[in-house]
Amino acid sequence: MDKQEKIKLAITAGIAAVILLILVLFLALSGKKNNDGEMLEENIAKYSSGQEESTEGLSVITASEEKSDESDLAATGDSGSTGSSVLTYSETKNTAKAAISGNSFYATSAAVLKNVYRGMKYDVNAQLKDMYTYWADGNMDAVRDLAHLERYETMSLSLNGSKDFYYYGDKNSEGKPDGMGLAVYANDQYYFGKWSNGLRNGDGTWVSFYPNYSTYVVKEHMYTGQWANDLPDGKGQEHYDYDPEYMNQEDLYLQNAIGGFSSGKYNGDMYIITIDKDGNTIEWLGSCEGGDWKQVNYAAIDDKGKIPVLSERENSDNHIFMSVDGAKSNGVTGIITGGQEKQ
């Protein structure tokens, strides 16, 4: 075999080796891809089943889901917010597609704590005493910090499924909360203020804190003002804080409802502030009677049968419309009432 033939043979062998190597790599990668696909499907199945168990009642209603039947959502409300409603702009306005009250954007009307604390111990008296001191001093940042500590969430979780509460503060001769006091309920709810014979009466503040692991759009829900018979009653303000990560660009969210309250419902002239994802606010005026919004004067029901219930403060020709059922029974939702102090 001469030198030229040897060179040709070597080139041919090299090409064959390269082709064989490519074939081997292709088969190996194909097998890995199929195997990874099977593992991925298995992991998704496990994740889905785990999520269904651990986040029951925590799902957020997205804007696209709400738009599928916007006219009926206001009437039906959500699974845990009686009287919640979708507030819709007049179709002549293009500044926003919808305005949604905080009560109707998420699936339940209160925070839900998960049992992730693995037997953590807590001291009710010591913890409430610490929080009472900060709350009495008006240091709400410290109050929030405490409420989000695991031992405080564990304390609240221990009340899960009941209306009872732990209490720290003044009592009457019968041992019932009376005077100034602090209480913690299930669902990470707290009340600080006046009591009378075991019930919240007088000036006080109720807060529902949402845990840091929550995927709700709401971070905090608060009412501060006058109380009677364990419910907001008199002059007061309802307030929501939201997580912008879960807000969308299309909707407005209820930030403040300021005015009169009766047995927890909006009552009388109401001053409403809405907020959007970018932090822009709009002020609205309206009137309620026992939670039922009244139709705005000199404004007609729209072609979908919705009632104009709020007028923009700086442009009285711009309104928010609600369905007939959605305009009823509006107020502060989710407050746990009727329980007894748990010893």
DOLOKE-546007 format. One record per residue (C-alpha): residue in one letter; x, y, z; residue number from 1. Coordinates in nm, 2 decimals. Layout:
<atoms>
   code        u        v        w   pos
      A        X        Y        Z   NUM
...
</atoms>
This chain:
<atoms>
   code        u        v        w   pos
      M     0.00     0.00     0.00     1
      D     0.15     0.33    -0.11     2
      K     0.16     0.64     0.10     3
      Q    -0.14     0.81    -0.08     4
      E    -0.36     0.51    -0.02     5
      K    -0.27     0.51     0.35     6
      I    -0.37     0.88     0.38     7
      K    -0.71     0.81     0.21     8
      L    -0.77     0.52     0.45     9
      A    -0.68     0.73     0.75    10
      I    -0.92     1.00     0.64    11
      T    -1.20     0.75     0.58    12
      A    -1.15     0.60     0.93    13
      G    -1.15     0.94     1.09    14
      I    -1.48     1.04     0.92    15
      A    -1.63     0.71     1.03    16
      A    -1.52     0.77     1.39    17
      V    -1.67     1.11     1.39    18
      I    -2.00     0.99     1.26    19
      L    -2.01     0.71     1.52    20
      L    -1.93     0.96     1.80    21
      I    -2.22     1.19     1.68    22
      L    -2.45     0.89     1.67    23
      V    -2.36     0.78     2.03    24
      L    -2.40     1.14     2.16    25
      F    -2.74     1.17     1.99    26
      L    -2.86     0.85     2.14    27
      A    -2.73     0.94     2.49    28
      L    -2.89     1.28     2.48    29
      S    -3.22     1.15     2.35    30
      G    -3.24     0.90     2.63    31
      K    -3.15     1.17     2.89    32
      K    -3.42     1.40     2.75    33
      N    -3.69     1.13     2.77    34
      N    -3.58     1.04     3.12    35
      D    -3.58     1.41     3.23    36
      G    -3.92     1.45     3.07    37
      E    -4.06     1.16     3.27    38
      M    -3.90     1.30     3.59    39
      L    -4.04     1.65     3.52    40
      E    -4.39     1.51     3.48    41
      E    -4.35     1.32     3.80    42
      N    -4.23     1.62     3.99    43
      I    -4.51     1.84     3.85    44
      A    -4.77     1.58     3.97    45
      K    -4.61     1.57     4.31    46
      Y    -4.60     1.95     4.33    47
      S    -4.96     1.99     4.22    48
      S    -5.09     1.74     4.47    49
      G    -4.89     1.90     4.75    50
      Q    -5.01     2.25     4.65    51
      E    -5.37     2.14     4.65    52
      E    -5.33     2.02     5.01    53
      S    -5.13     2.30     5.15    54
      T    -5.29     2.61     4.98    55
      E    -5.65     2.52     5.01    56
      G    -5.86     2.84     5.00    57
      L    -5.56     3.05     4.91    58
      S    -5.59     3.08     4.54    59
      V    -5.61     3.43     4.39    60
      I    -5.88     3.52     4.14    61
      T    -5.70     3.67     3.84    62
      A    -5.83     3.94     3.62    63
      S    -5.87     3.71     3.32    64
      E    -6.09     3.48     3.53    65
      E    -6.30     3.76     3.66    66
      K    -6.35     3.90     3.31    67
      S    -6.50     3.57     3.19    68
      D    -6.83     3.67     3.36    69
      E    -6.78     4.01     3.51    70
      S    -7.15     4.08     3.53    71
      D    -7.23     3.78     3.75    72
      L    -6.92     3.79     3.97    73
      A    -7.05     4.09     4.16    74
      A    -7.38     3.91     4.22    75
      T    -7.23     3.58     4.34    76
      G    -6.94     3.72     4.54    77
      D    -6.65     3.49     4.64    78
      S    -6.64     3.19     4.87    79
      G    -6.58     3.39     5.19    80
      S    -6.69     3.75     5.14    81
      T    -7.06     3.81     5.18    82
      G    -7.16     4.11     4.97    83
      S    -6.83     4.14     4.79    84
      S    -6.86     4.30     4.45    85
      V    -6.69     4.40     4.13    86
      L    -6.70     4.77     4.07    87
      T    -6.70     4.85     3.69    88
      Y    -6.62     5.17     3.52    89
      S    -6.87     5.33     3.28    90
      E    -6.81     5.20     2.93    91
      T    -6.75     5.55     2.81    92
      K    -6.43     5.57     3.01    93
      N    -6.12     5.40     2.89    94
      T    -5.89     5.49     3.19    95
      A    -5.95     5.14     3.34    96
      K    -6.13     4.83     3.24    97
      A    -6.26     4.75     3.59    98
      A    -6.24     4.86     3.95    99
      I    -6.25     4.58     4.21   100
      S    -6.31     4.61     4.58   101
      G    -6.05     4.45     4.80   102
      N    -6.33     4.23     4.94   103
      S    -6.38     4.04     4.61   104
      F    -6.03     4.00     4.47   105
      Y    -5.92     3.71     4.68   106
      A    -6.08     3.38     4.76   107
      T    -6.14     3.41     5.13   108
      S    -6.22     3.70     5.37   109
      A    -5.94     3.63     5.61   110
      A    -5.58     3.52     5.63   111
      V    -5.52     3.15     5.65   112
      L    -5.23     3.02     5.86   113
      K    -5.07     2.69     5.77   114
      N    -4.94     2.45     6.02   115
      V    -4.57     2.48     5.94   116
      Y    -4.44     2.56     6.29   117
      R    -4.35     2.20     6.39   118
      G    -4.46     2.21     6.75   119
      M    -4.32     2.56     6.83   120
      K    -4.40     2.68     7.18   121
      Y    -4.55     3.01     7.27   122
      D    -4.63     3.21     7.58   123
      V    -4.97     3.39     7.54   124
      N    -4.94     3.63     7.84   125
      A    -4.58     3.73     7.77   126
      Q    -4.64     3.78     7.39   127
      L    -4.96     3.98     7.43   128
      K    -4.80     4.19     7.70   129
      D    -4.51     4.28     7.47   130
      M    -4.75     4.36     7.18   131
      Y    -4.98     4.56     7.41   132
      T    -4.69     4.79     7.51   133
      Y    -4.59     4.87     7.15   134
      W    -4.96     4.92     7.04   135
      A    -5.03     5.15     7.34   136
      D    -4.72     5.35     7.24   137
      G    -4.85     5.38     6.88   138
      N    -4.56     5.18     6.74   139
      M    -4.74     4.99     6.47   140
      D    -4.42     4.89     6.29   141
      A    -4.32     4.69     6.60   142
      V    -4.67     4.54     6.63   143
      R    -4.64     4.42     6.27   144
      D    -4.30     4.27     6.33   145
      L    -4.43     4.08     6.63   146
      A    -4.74     3.96     6.45   147
      H    -4.52     3.80     6.17   148
      L    -4.30     3.61     6.42   149
      E    -4.35     3.24     6.41   150
      R    -4.44     3.21     6.78   151
      Y    -4.71     3.48     6.74   152
      E    -4.85     3.30     6.43   153
      T    -4.84     2.97     6.63   154
      M    -5.04     3.14     6.91   155
      S    -5.30     3.24     6.66   156
      L    -5.30     2.91     6.48   157
      S    -5.38     2.74     6.81   158
      L    -5.72     2.91     6.80   159
      N    -5.80     2.78     6.45   160
      G    -6.16     2.66     6.41   161
      S    -6.30     2.86     6.70   162
      K    -6.43     3.21     6.76   163
      D    -6.25     3.23     7.10   164
      F    -5.96     3.46     7.17   165
      Y    -5.66     3.51     7.40   166
      Y    -5.68     3.84     7.59   167
      Y    -5.45     4.07     7.78   168
      G    -5.58     4.38     7.96   169
      D    -5.85     4.52     8.19   170
      K    -6.13     4.31     8.33   171
      N    -6.45     4.37     8.52   172
      S    -6.55     4.20     8.85   173
      E    -6.68     3.90     8.66   174
      G    -6.35     3.85     8.49   175
      K    -6.47     3.96     8.15   176
      P    -6.26     4.19     7.93   177
      D    -6.37     4.54     8.02   178
      G    -6.18     4.87     7.96   179
      M    -5.86     4.87     7.75   180
      G    -5.73     4.54     7.61   181
      L    -5.56     4.34     7.34   182
      A    -5.70     4.01     7.19   183
      V    -5.57     3.77     6.93   184
      Y    -5.80     3.55     6.73   185
      A    -5.76     3.27     6.47   186
      N    -5.65     3.37     6.12   187
      D    -5.39     3.61     6.25   188
      Q    -5.64     3.87     6.37   189
      Y    -5.58     4.11     6.65   190
      Y    -5.79     4.38     6.82   191
      F    -5.66     4.66     7.04   192
      G    -5.90     4.90     7.21   193
      K    -6.20     4.94     7.43   194
      W    -6.41     4.65     7.57   195
      S    -6.74     4.63     7.77   196
      N    -6.85     4.31     7.94   197
      G    -6.65     4.08     7.72   198
      L    -6.74     4.26     7.39   199
      R    -6.55     4.51     7.17   200
      N    -6.72     4.84     7.24   201
      G    -6.58     5.20     7.20   202
      D    -6.28     5.30     7.00   203
      G    -6.05     5.03     6.87   204
      T    -5.85     4.88     6.59   205
      W    -5.89     4.54     6.43   206
      V    -5.62     4.40     6.20   207
      S    -5.60     4.09     5.99   208
      F    -5.23     4.02     5.91   209
      Y    -5.15     3.80     5.62   210
      P    -4.84     3.57     5.67   211
      N    -4.53     3.63     5.46   212
      Y    -4.58     3.31     5.28   213
      S    -4.93     3.41     5.16   214
      T    -4.99     3.44     4.79   215
      Y    -5.29     3.67     4.84   216
      V    -5.29     4.01     4.68   217
      V    -5.38     4.15     5.03   218
      K    -5.11     4.20     5.28   219
      E    -5.31     4.36     5.56   220
      H    -5.68     4.44     5.63   221
      M    -5.76     4.69     5.90   222
      Y    -6.06     4.87     6.05   223
      T    -6.01     5.15     6.31   224
      G    -6.28     5.35     6.46   225
      Q    -6.59     5.30     6.68   226
      W    -6.73     4.96     6.78   227
      A    -7.05     4.83     6.94   228
      N    -7.15     4.48     7.03   229
      D    -6.83     4.33     6.88   230
      L    -6.86     4.50     6.54   231
      P    -6.76     4.82     6.37   232
      D    -7.04     5.07     6.45   233
      G    -7.01     5.45     6.42   234
      K    -6.74     5.65     6.25   235
      G    -6.44     5.46     6.12   236
      Q    -6.21     5.37     5.84   237
      E    -6.15     5.04     5.66   238
      H    -5.81     5.00     5.50   239
      Y    -5.63     4.75     5.28   240
      D    -5.25     4.71     5.20   241
      Y    -5.17     4.51     4.89   242
      D    -4.87     4.32     4.74   243
      P    -4.80     4.49     4.40   244
      E    -4.65     4.16     4.28   245
      Y    -5.01     4.01     4.27   246
      M    -5.18     4.32     4.14   247
      N    -5.26     4.36     3.77   248
      Q    -5.25     4.67     3.55   249
      E    -5.62     4.66     3.46   250
      D    -5.79     4.69     3.79   251
      L    -5.84     4.93     4.07   252
      Y    -5.84     4.80     4.43   253
      L    -6.02     4.93     4.74   254
      Q    -5.77     5.11     4.96   255
      N    -5.99     5.30     5.21   256
      A    -6.35     5.32     5.30   257
      I    -6.41     5.61     5.53   258
      G    -6.74     5.71     5.69   259
      G    -7.02     5.55     5.89   260
      F    -7.06     5.19     5.99   261
      S    -7.35     5.00     6.14   262
      S    -7.31     4.64     6.26   263
      G    -7.01     4.61     6.04   264
      K    -7.18     4.75     5.72   265
      Y    -7.11     5.08     5.54   266
      N    -7.38     5.33     5.66   267
      G    -7.42     5.69     5.55   268
      D    -7.20     5.90     5.33   269
      M    -6.88     5.71     5.23   270
      Y    -6.55     5.84     5.10   271
      I    -6.38     5.57     4.90   272
      I    -6.02     5.57     4.78   273
      T    -5.90     5.31     4.52   274
      I    -5.55     5.23     4.42   275
      D    -5.39     5.07     4.11   276
      K    -5.07     4.86     4.07   277
      D    -4.86     5.17     4.01   278
      G    -4.98     5.34     4.33   279
      N    -5.21     5.59     4.16   280
      T    -5.52     5.67     4.37   281
      I    -5.87     5.79     4.28   282
      E    -6.12     5.94     4.53   283
      W    -6.49     5.85     4.51   284
      L    -6.81     5.96     4.69   285
      G    -7.12     5.76     4.76   286
      S    -7.39     5.67     5.01   287
      C    -7.49     5.34     5.18   288
      E    -7.78     5.24     5.40   289
      G    -7.70     4.93     5.61   290
      G    -7.45     4.82     5.35   291
      D    -7.66     4.88     5.05   292
      W    -7.52     5.13     4.80   293
      K    -7.77     5.40     4.68   294
      Q    -7.79     5.50     4.32   295
      V    -7.61     5.82     4.24   296
      N    -7.84     6.11     4.17   297
      Y    -7.86     6.23     3.81   298
      A    -7.70     5.91     3.67   299
      A    -7.87     5.63     3.49   300
      I    -7.84     5.25     3.52   301
      D    -7.63     5.12     3.24   302
      D    -7.73     4.89     2.95   303
      K    -7.62     4.59     3.15   304
      G    -7.85     4.68     3.44   305
      K    -7.57     4.79     3.67   306
      I    -7.63     5.08     3.92   307
      P    -7.40     5.39     3.94   308
      V    -7.30     5.39     4.31   309
      L    -6.99     5.60     4.33   310
      S    -6.89     5.93     4.17   311
      E    -6.54     6.05     4.12   312
      R    -6.48     6.33     4.36   313
      E    -6.30     6.55     4.10   314
      N    -6.52     6.45     3.81   315
      S    -6.88     6.38     3.92   316
      D    -6.97     6.26     3.57   317
      N    -6.75     5.96     3.61   318
      H    -6.90     5.67     3.80   319
      I    -6.84     5.32     3.93   320
      F    -7.12     5.08     3.86   321
      M    -7.23     4.76     4.05   322
      S    -7.48     4.49     3.99   323
      V    -7.80     4.49     4.19   324
      D    -7.69     4.21     4.42   325
      G    -7.33     4.33     4.43   326
      A    -7.45     4.67     4.56   327
      K    -7.60     4.50     4.87   328
      S    -7.45     4.41     5.21   329
      N    -7.11     4.59     5.17   330
      G    -6.89     4.63     5.47   331
      V    -6.59     4.50     5.67   332
      T    -6.57     4.13     5.61   333
      G    -6.38     3.85     5.79   334
      I    -6.40     3.97     6.15   335
      I    -6.43     3.69     6.40   336
      T    -6.70     3.77     6.65   337
      G    -6.89     3.61     6.93   338
      G    -6.61     3.41     7.10   339
      Q    -6.51     3.39     7.46   340
      E    -6.17     3.45     7.63   341
      K    -5.98     3.13     7.63   342
      Q    -5.79     3.06     7.94   343
</atoms>
